[in-house]
Amino acid sequence: MKFKEVIQHIGGSLKSIVNAYMLPLKCIFRRLVQINLLVMAALIGLKAKAYAYTSLISAGDFTAIETDVTTAATGIITIAIIILGAALLISALRR
């Protein structure tokens, strides 16, 4: 046998040995993950049933914001009307 064939043979043997030991561990790990996911899903479901739904915000929370936005919009429109009026007055006085 050549050196390369010996190395390949040793590598193949090591791979089969590692696979023989790792396959059961992979199966056990996979099963533990599945059980963990099922337990977590059950706990989340039970916890969700234990508490009634309450919304974090309500429509009444936005009345102050609505008032502020309306006031700001009114102020902007008023300033625009004043500027437009001043421009019309200046253009009328130049003629």
C-alpha positions in Angstrom: 0.0 0.0 0.0 1.1 3.5 -0.7 1.3 6.2 1.9 -1.7 8.0 0.5 -3.8 4.8 0.6 -2.8 4.1 4.2 -3.8 7.6 5.3 -7.1 7.3 3.5 -7.7 3.9 5.1 -6.9 5.3 8.6 -9.1 8.3 8.0 -12.0 6.1 6.8 -11.6 3.9 9.9 -11.5 6.9 12.2 -14.6 8.3 10.5 -16.5 5.1 11.0 -15.5 4.9 14.7 -16.5 8.5 15.3 -19.8 8.0 13.5 -20.5 4.9 15.6 -20.1 6.8 18.8 -21.7 10.1 17.6 -24.9 8.6 16.1 -26.5 7.6 19.4 -25.4 10.9 20.9 -27.0 12.8 18.0 -30.2 10.9 18.5 -30.3 11.5 22.2 -29.6 15.2 21.7 -32.3 15.5 19.0 -34.8 13.8 21.3 -33.9 16.2 24.2 -34.4 19.2 22.0 -37.8 17.9 20.9 -38.9 17.2 24.5 -37.6 20.7 25.5 -39.6 22.4 22.7 -42.8 20.5 23.6 -42.4 21.4 27.3 -41.8 25.0 26.4 -44.9 25.1 24.1 -47.0 23.6 26.8 -45.8 26.1 29.4 -46.4 29.0 27.1 -49.9 27.7 26.4 -50.7 27.2 30.0 -49.4 30.7 30.9 -51.4 32.3 28.1 -54.6 30.6 29.4 -53.9 31.7 33.0 -54.0 35.5 32.2 -56.8 37.4 30.5 -56.0 39.6 27.6 -55.6 43.3 28.5 -54.5 45.8 25.9 -51.5 47.9 26.8 -52.9 51.1 25.2 -56.4 52.4 24.6 -57.8 55.0 22.3 -58.2 57.4 25.2 -54.4 57.6 25.5 -54.2 59.5 22.3 -56.6 62.4 22.9 -53.8 64.6 24.2 -51.7 63.9 21.2 -54.7 64.5 18.9 -55.2 67.9 20.5 -51.5 68.8 20.2 -51.4 67.9 16.5 -54.6 69.8 15.8 -53.2 72.9 17.6 -49.9 72.6 15.7 -51.7 72.2 12.3 -53.9 75.2 13.1 -50.8 77.3 14.0 -49.0 76.3 10.7 -52.1 77.2 8.6 -52.4 80.5 10.4 -48.7 81.3 9.8 -49.2 80.4 6.1 -52.2 82.7 5.8 -50.3 85.6 7.4 -47.4 85.1 5.0 -49.7 84.8 2.0 -51.5 88.0 3.2 -48.3 89.9 3.6 -47.1 88.8 0.1 -50.4 90.0 -1.4 -50.1 93.3 0.4 -46.5 93.8 -0.7 -47.4 93.0 -4.3 -50.4 95.4 -4.2 -48.3 98.2 -2.8 -45.6 97.8 -5.4 -48.0 98.5 -8.3 
